[in-house]
Amino acid sequence: MGLHAAGRGLKARICMPAPLLVFGWGNASRGDDALGPLFVQRLTDMLDAAQRSRVELLEEYQLQVEHALDLVGRERVLFVDASVEAAAPFVAEPVLAAEAAEAASHALAPAALLRVYRQLEGQAAPPCTLLAIRGERFGLGESLSDAAASNLDAALRWAHAWVGES
């Protein structure tokens, strides 16, 4: 193999994303809304070296249109957010692309993000799951509630198994 061909192979390996993406979002200044980012931070510490090589972990304040590009090349995606509506300790359910665009804000719901992905890539997104962790307090300046901390622990145990499924 010539140097040119070997270089292309190396570049392809370097540019390949991890097969799994875990994406948590929320506002650390609003009590239990910090569950998404806290989840990502704690899951990072739970994974062994082999698992970390297969998982990319992202945390943000909110989902944006640009995040559709983070789904490219993935086998599976786990979205993680706090929810006042989810049953305790958490609900994990598949996410399907929204049929219509949600134009209420510059922030997106996971289903709207999958719709953007389909528009950009011309195909369905990889299998995505929303892990909605039950929260109770979302006031500015509040700390994480005891109930949310317990729910976070349960969600992390579930997610550790989810990572190991592949």
MIGULUM-655447 format. One record per residue: residue number from 0; y, x, z of N, C-alpha, C in turn. Coordinates in steps of 0.05 Angstrom, whole numbers, plus 32768, in hexadecimal, padded with zeros to 4 digits. Layout:
N
(site NUM, (Y, X, Z), (Y, X, Z), (Y, X, Z));
...
% end
This chain:
166
(site 0, (7FE9, 8011, 8000), (8000, 8000, 8000), (8019, 8012, 8000));
(site 1, (802C, 800C, 7FEF), (8044, 801C, 7FED), (8056, 8016, 8005));
(site 2, (806A, 8027, 8009), (807D, 8024, 801E), (808C, 8009, 801C));
(site 3, (8093, 8002, 8004), (80A2, 7FE9, 8000), (8092, 7FD1, 8009));
(site 4, (8079, 7FD0, 8002), (8068, 7FB9, 800A), (8063, 7FB9, 8028));
(site 5, (8060, 7FD1, 8034), (805B, 7FD2, 8050), (8075, 7FC9, 805F));
(site 6, (808B, 7FD0, 8055), (80A5, 7FC8, 8061), (80A8, 7FAA, 8061));
(site 7, (80A0, 7F9D, 804B), (80A2, 7F7F, 804A), (808F, 7F73, 805E));
(site 8, (8078, 7F7D, 8061), (8065, 7F73, 8075), (8070, 7F75, 8091));
(site 9, (807C, 7F8C, 8097), (8088, 7F90, 80B2), (809F, 7F7C, 80B6));
(site 10, (80B0, 7F79, 80A2), (80C6, 7F66, 80A5), (80BC, 7F4A, 80A9));
(site 11, (80A7, 7F42, 809B), (809C, 7F27, 809F), (8092, 7F24, 80BB));
(site 12, (8085, 7F38, 80C6), (807B, 7F36, 80E2), (8092, 7F34, 80F6));
(site 13, (80A7, 7F44, 80F1), (80BD, 7F44, 8103), (80CC, 7F29, 8103));
(site 14, (80CE, 7F1C, 80EC), (80DD, 7F03, 80E9), (80CC, 7EEB, 80F1));
(site 15, (80B2, 7EED, 80F4), (80A2, 7ED6, 80FB), (80A8, 7ECD, 8118));
(site 16, (80AF, 7EB4, 811B), (80B4, 7EAA, 8136), (809A, 7EA7, 8146));
(site 17, (809C, 7EA6, 8160), (8085, 7EA0, 8171), (807A, 7E85, 8169));
(site 18, (8060, 7E81, 816A), (8055, 7E67, 8162), (805E, 7E4F, 8173));
(site 19, (8064, 7E54, 818C), (806C, 7E3F, 819E), (808A, 7E42, 81A6));
(site 20, (8098, 7E2C, 81A7), (80B3, 7E2D, 81B0), (80B6, 7E19, 81C7));
(site 21, (80C1, 7E23, 81DD), (80C8, 7E12, 81F4), (80E6, 7E12, 81F6));
(site 22, (80F3, 7DFB, 81F4), (8110, 7DF8, 81F3), (8119, 7DE6, 8209));
(site 23, (8126, 7DF1, 821D), (8131, 7DE1, 8233), (8150, 7DE0, 8232));
(site 24, (815B, 7DC9, 8238), (8178, 7DC7, 8238), (8181, 7DB7, 8250));
(site 25, (819B, 7DBB, 8257), (81A7, 7DAC, 826D), (81BF, 7DBC, 8278));
(site 26, (81CC, 7DAF, 828B), (81E4, 7DBA, 8297), (81DF, 7DC1, 82B4));
(site 27, (81DF, 7DDB, 82B9), (81D8, 7DE5, 82D4), (81ED, 7DDD, 82E9));
(site 28, (8204, 7DD3, 82E1), (8219, 7DCA, 82F3), (8216, 7DAD, 82FB));
(site 29, (8202, 7D9F, 82F1), (81FF, 7D83, 82F6), (81E4, 7D7C, 8303));
(site 30, (81DF, 7D89, 8319), (81C7, 7D82, 8329), (81AD, 7D84, 8319));
(site 31, (819F, 7D6D, 8318), (8184, 7D6D, 830B), (8186, 7D70, 82ED));
(site 32, (819D, 7D6F, 82E1), (819F, 7D75, 82C4), (8198, 7D92, 82BE));
(site 33, (8196, 7DA2, 82D3), (818E, 7DBE, 82CF), (8170, 7DC1, 82CB));
(site 34, (8161, 7DAC, 82CC), (8144, 7DAE, 82C9), (813A, 7DBC, 82B0));
(site 35, (8146, 7DB7, 8299), (813E, 7DC4, 8280), (8141, 7DE2, 8281));
(site 36, (8159, 7DED, 8288), (815C, 7E0A, 828A), (814B, 7E16, 82A0));
(site 37, (8149, 7E09, 82B7), (8138, 7E13, 82CD), (811B, 7E14, 82C4));
(site 38, (8112, 7E00, 82B5), (80F7, 7E00, 82AB), (80F1, 7E18, 829A));
(site 39, (8103, 7E1F, 8288), (8100, 7E36, 8276), (80FF, 7E4F, 8286));
(site 40, (8111, 7E52, 829A), (8111, 7E6A, 82AA), (80F8, 7E6E, 82BA));
(site 41, (80EE, 7E58, 82C6), (80D6, 7E5A, 82D7), (80BD, 7E5E, 82C6));
(site 42, (80BC, 7E51, 82AE), (80A4, 7E54, 829D), (80A3, 7E71, 8293));
(site 43, (80B9, 7E7D, 828D), (80B9, 7E99, 8285), (80AB, 7EAA, 829A));
(site 44, (80B0, 7EA6, 82B3), (80A4, 7EB5, 82C8), (8086, 7EB0, 82CC));
(site 45, (807D, 7E98, 82C3), (8061, 7E90, 82C7), (804F, 7E9B, 82B1));
(site 46, (805A, 7EA1, 829A), (8049, 7EA9, 8283), (8041, 7EC7, 8285));
(site 47, (8028, 7ECC, 827D), (801F, 7EE8, 827C), (8028, 7EF4, 8261));
(site 48, (8023, 7F0D, 825E), (802D, 7F1C, 8246), (8022, 7F10, 822C));
(site 49, (8009, 7F08, 822B), (7FFD, 7EFC, 8213), (800B, 7EE1, 820D));
(site 50, (800F, 7ED1, 8221), (801D, 7EB7, 821C), (8039, 7EBB, 8213));
(site 51, (8048, 7ECE, 8220), (8064, 7ED3, 8218), (8066, 7EDC, 81FC));
(site 52, (8052, 7EE9, 81F1), (8053, 7EF2, 81D5), (8050, 7EDB, 81C2));
(site 53, (8045, 7EC4, 81CB), (8041, 7EAD, 81BA), (8056, 7E97, 81BE));
(site 54, (8068, 7E9B, 81D2), (807B, 7E86, 81D9), (8098, 7E91, 81D8));
(site 55, (80AA, 7E82, 81CB), (80C6, 7E88, 81CD), (80D2, 7E73, 81DF));
(site 56, (80E2, 7E7C, 81F2), (80EE, 7E69, 8205), (810D, 7E6A, 8201));
(site 57, (8118, 7E52, 81FC), (8135, 7E50, 81F8), (8140, 7E3C, 820C));
(site 58, (8158, 7E42, 8215), (8167, 7E2F, 8226), (8183, 7E2D, 821C));
(site 59, (818D, 7E15, 821C), (81A8, 7E0F, 8212), (81B5, 7DF9, 8223));
(site 60, (81CE, 7DF5, 821F), (81DD, 7DDF, 822C), (81D5, 7DC4, 821F));
(site 61, (81D1, 7DC4, 8205), (81CA, 7DAB, 81F7), (81BE, 7DB2, 81DC));
(site 62, (81AF, 7D9F, 81D0), (81A4, 7DA3, 81B5), (81BA, 7DA0, 81A0));
(site 63, (81BB, 7DB2, 818D), (81CE, 7DB1, 8177), (81C0, 7DB2, 815C));
(site 64, (81CE, 7DAB, 8147), (81C3, 7DAA, 812C), (81B6, 7DC5, 8125));
(site 65, (81C2, 7DDB, 812D), (81B9, 7DF5, 8127), (819D, 7DFB, 8132));
(site 66, (8196, 7DED, 8147), (817C, 7DF2, 8154), (8164, 7DE8, 8143));
(site 67, (816A, 7DD9, 812D), (8154, 7DD2, 811B), (8147, 7DEB, 810F));
(site 68, (8157, 7E00, 810B), (814C, 7E19, 8100), (8139, 7E27, 8113));
(site 69, (813C, 7E22, 812D), (812A, 7E2E, 8141), (810D, 7E23, 813E));
(site 70, (810A, 7E0D, 8131), (80EF, 7E00, 812D), (80E0, 7E0C, 8116));
(site 71, (80ED, 7E1A, 8104), (80E0, 7E25, 80EC), (80CA, 7E39, 80F4));
(site 72, (80B2, 7E35, 80E9), (809C, 7E48, 80ED), (808D, 7E44, 8106));
(site 73, (8092, 7E2E, 8115), (8084, 7E2A, 812E), (806A, 7E1A, 812B));
(site 74, (8057, 7E1E, 813C), (803F, 7E0D, 813D), (8044, 7DF4, 814D));
(site 75, (8052, 7DF7, 8164), (8058, 7DE1, 8176), (8072, 7DE7, 8184));
(site 76, (8080, 7DD1, 818D), (8099, 7DD4, 819B), (8099, 7DC1, 81B3));
(site 77, (80A3, 7DCC, 81C9), (80A6, 7DBC, 81E1), (80C3, 7DBB, 81E9));
(site 78, (80CF, 7DA3, 81E8), (80EA, 7D9E, 81F0), (80E9, 7D96, 820E));
(site 79, (80FC, 7DA0, 821E), (80FB, 7D9A, 823B), (8118, 7D92, 8243));
(site 80, (8119, 7D7B, 8250), (8133, 7D71, 825A), (812F, 7D60, 8273));
(site 81, (8144, 7D5E, 8282), (8144, 7D4C, 829A), (8148, 7D2F, 8290));
(site 82, (813D, 7D1D, 829F), (813F, 7D01, 8298), (8141, 7CEF, 82B1));
(site 83, (8153, 7CDD, 82B1), (8155, 7CCA, 82C7), (8143, 7CB2, 82C1));
(site 84, (8139, 7CAF, 82A8), (8128, 7C99, 82A0), (810B, 7C9E, 82A1));
(site 85, (8102, 7CB7, 82A0), (80E6, 7CBE, 829F), (80D9, 7CB8, 82BA));
(site 86, (80C0, 7CB0, 82B9), (80B1, 7CAD, 82D2), (80AD, 7CC8, 82DF));
(site 87, (80AC, 7CC8, 82F9), (80A7, 7CE1, 8308), (808A, 7CE8, 8306));
(site 88, (8082, 7D01, 8304), (8094, 7D18, 8305), (80A0, 7D1F, 82E9));
(site 89, (8092, 7D17, 82D4), (809C, 7D1D, 82B9), (808C, 7D0B, 82A5));
(site 90, (8097, 7D0A, 828D), (8089, 7CFD, 8276), (8089, 7D10, 825F));
(site 91, (8072, 7D14, 8253), (806F, 7D25, 823B), (8066, 7D13, 8224));
(site 92, (8076, 7D12, 820F), (806E, 7D01, 81F8), (8077, 7D0E, 81DE));
(site 93, (8068, 7D07, 81C9), (806F, 7D13, 81AE), (808B, 7D0A, 81A6));
(site 94, (8098, 7D1B, 8196), (80B2, 7D14, 818B), (80AF, 7D11, 816D));
(site 95, (80B9, 7CFC, 8162), (80B9, 7CF7, 8145), (80D6, 7CF8, 813B));
(site 96, (80D9, 7CFF, 8122), (80F3, 7D01, 8116), (8100, 7CE5, 8116));
(site 97, (811A, 7CE4, 811D), (8129, 7CCB, 811C), (812C, 7CC3, 80FF));
(site 98, (812C, 7CA9, 80FA), (8130, 7C9E, 80DF), (814D, 7C9F, 80D7));
(site 99, (8160, 7C9C, 80EA), (817C, 7C9C, 80E3), (818A, 7CB1, 80F4));
(site 100, (819F, 7CBC, 80E9), (81AE, 7CD1, 80F8), (81BD, 7CC4, 810F));
(site 101, (81BD, 7CD3, 8125), (81CC, 7CCB, 813D), (81E7, 7CDA, 813D));
(site 102, (81FC, 7CCC, 8137), (8216, 7CD8, 8133), (8229, 7CD5, 814B));
(site 103, (821E, 7CCE, 8162), (8230, 7CC8, 8179), (823C, 7CE1, 8185));
(site 104, (8230, 7CF8, 8181), (8239, 7D11, 818E), (8231, 7D29, 817D));
(site 105, (823C, 7D40, 8184), (8233, 7D58, 8176), (8219, 7D62, 8182));
(site 106, (8211, 7D58, 8199), (81F7, 7D5E, 81A5), (81E2, 7D4B, 819A));
(site 107, (81C9, 7D54, 8198), (81B4, 7D44, 818C), (819E, 7D3E, 819F));
(site 108, (8190, 7D28, 819A), (8176, 7D23, 81A8), (8161, 7D31, 8198));
(site 109, (8149, 7D37, 81A4), (8134, 7D45, 8195), (812C, 7D36, 817B));
(site 110, (812B, 7D1C, 817B), (8123, 7D0D, 8163), (8137, 7D12, 814D));
(site 111, (8151, 7D13, 8154), (8165, 7D18, 813F), (8164, 7D35, 8135));
(site 112, (815D, 7D47, 8147), (8159, 7D63, 813E), (8142, 7D66, 812B));
(site 113, (812D, 7D57, 812F), (8116, 7D57, 811C), (811E, 7D4B, 8101));
(site 114, (812F, 7D38, 8102), (8139, 7D2D, 80E8), (8149, 7D42, 80D9));
(site 115, (815A, 7D51, 80E7), (8169, 7D66, 80DA), (8156, 7D7B, 80CF));
(site 116, (8141, 7D82, 80DE), (812D, 7D95, 80D4), (8121, 7D8B, 80BA));
(site 117, (8119, 7D72, 80B9), (810D, 7D67, 80A1), (8120, 7D68, 808A));
(site 118, (813A, 7D63, 808F), (814E, 7D64, 8079), (8151, 7D81, 806F));
(site 119, (8151, 7D94, 8081), (8155, 7DB0, 8079), (813D, 7DBC, 806C));
(site 120, (8125, 7DB6, 8077), (810D, 7DC4, 806E), (80FD, 7DB4, 805A));
(site 121, (8103, 7D9A, 8057), (80F4, 7D89, 8044), (80D8, 7D83, 804D));
(site 122, (80D2, 7D86, 8066), (80B8, 7D7F, 8071), (80BB, 7D78, 808E));
(site 123, (80A6, 7D6D, 8099), (80A6, 7D65, 80B5), (80A6, 7D7E, 80C7));
(site 124, (80B2, 7D7B, 80DE), (80B3, 7D90, 80F2), (8097, 7D95, 80FD));
(site 125, (8093, 7DAB, 810A), (8079, 7DAF, 8118), (8076, 7D9B, 812E));
(site 126, (805E, 7D97, 8138), (805A, 7D84, 814E), (806C, 7D8B, 8166));
(site 127, (807B, 7D77, 816F), (808E, 7D7B, 8185), (8088, 7D67, 819B));
(site 128, (808C, 7D70, 81B3), (8088, 7D60, 81CB), (80A2, 7D61, 81DC));
(site 129, (80AA, 7D4B, 81E7), (80C0, 7D4A, 81FA), (80B5, 7D48, 8216));
(site 130, (80BC, 7D5B, 8226), (80B4, 7D5B, 8243), (80CD, 7D52, 8252));
(site 131, (80CE, 7D39, 825A), (80E5, 7D2E, 8269), (80DE, 7D2F, 8287));
(site 132, (80EC, 7D40, 8295), (80E7, 7D43, 82B2), (80FA, 7D31, 82C2));
(site 133, (80EF, 7D21, 82D3), (80FF, 7D0E, 82E2), (8113, 7D1C, 82F5));
(site 134, (812C, 7D14, 82F2), (8141, 7D1D, 8304), (814F, 7D05, 8311));
(site 135, (815D, 7D0A, 8326), (816A, 7CF5, 8335), (8189, 7CF8, 8337));
(site 136, (8192, 7D11, 833B), (81AE, 7D16, 8340), (81BA, 7D26, 8329));
(site 137, (81CF, 7D1C, 831D), (81DB, 7D2A, 8306), (81F9, 7D2E, 8309));
(site 138, (8203, 7D2C, 8322), (821F, 7D2F, 8327), (8228, 7D4C, 8325));
(site 139, (8241, 7D4F, 831D), (824D, 7D6A, 831A), (824D, 7D78, 8335));
(site 140, (8242, 7D90, 8335), (8242, 7DA0, 834D), (822B, 7D9B, 8360));
(site 141, (821A, 7D88, 8359), (8203, 7D83, 836A), (81ED, 7D98, 8366));
(site 142, (81DC, 7D9C, 837A), (81C6, 7DAE, 8377), (81AD, 7D9F, 836E));
(site 143, (8198, 7DAD, 8367), (817F, 7DA1, 835F), (8174, 7D91, 8376));
(site 144, (816C, 7D78, 8371), (8161, 7D67, 8386), (8144, 7D71, 838D));
(site 145, (813B, 7D6A, 83A5), (8120, 7D71, 83AD), (810B, 7D64, 839B));
(site 146, (8110, 7D4B, 8394), (80FE, 7D3D, 8382), (80FC, 7D4A, 8367));
(site 147, (8113, 7D52, 835C), (8113, 7D60, 8342), (8105, 7D7A, 8343));
(site 148, (8108, 7D89, 8359), (80FA, 7DA2, 835C), (80DC, 7D9E, 835C));
(site 149, (80D3, 7D8A, 836A), (80B6, 7D83, 836A), (80AD, 7D7B, 834E));
(site 150, (80BD, 7D6B, 8340), (80B6, 7D63, 8325), (80B5, 7D7B, 8312));
(site 151, (80C7, 7D8D, 8316), (80C7, 7DA6, 8306), (80AD, 7DB6, 830A));
(site 152, (80A4, 7DB8, 8323), (808B, 7DC6, 8328), (8074, 7DB9, 8319));
(site 153, (8072, 7D9F, 8319), (805C, 7D90, 830B), (805F, 7D95, 82ED));
(site 154, (8077, 7D94, 82E2), (807B, 7D98, 82C5), (8073, 7DB4, 82BD));
(site 155, (8079, 7DC7, 82CE), (8072, 7DE3, 82C7), (8053, 7DE7, 82C7));
(site 156, (8045, 7DDA, 82D9), (8028, 7DDC, 82D8), (801D, 7DD0, 82BE));
(site 157, (8028, 7DB9, 82B6), (8020, 7DAC, 829D), (8026, 7DBE, 8285));
(site 158, (803E, 7DCA, 8285), (8047, 7DDA, 826E), (8036, 7DF4, 826C));
(site 159, (802E, 7DFF, 8282), (801E, 7E17, 8281), (8004, 7E11, 8273));
(site 160, (7FF8, 7DFA, 8277), (7FE0, 7DF1, 8268), (7FE7, 7DED, 824B));
(site 161, (7FFE, 7DE1, 8245), (8007, 7DDC, 8229), (8009, 7DF6, 821A));
(site 162, (8014, 7E0B, 8226), (8016, 7E25, 8219), (7FFA, 7E30, 8213));
(site 163, (7FE7, 7E2C, 8225), (7FCC, 7E36, 8222), (7FBB, 7E28, 820E));
(site 164, (7FC4, 7E11, 8204), (7FB4, 7E01, 81F1), (7FB0, 7E0E, 81D6));
(site 165, (7FC1, 7E20, 81CF), (7FBF, 7E2B, 81B3), (7FAA, 7E40, 81B0));
% end
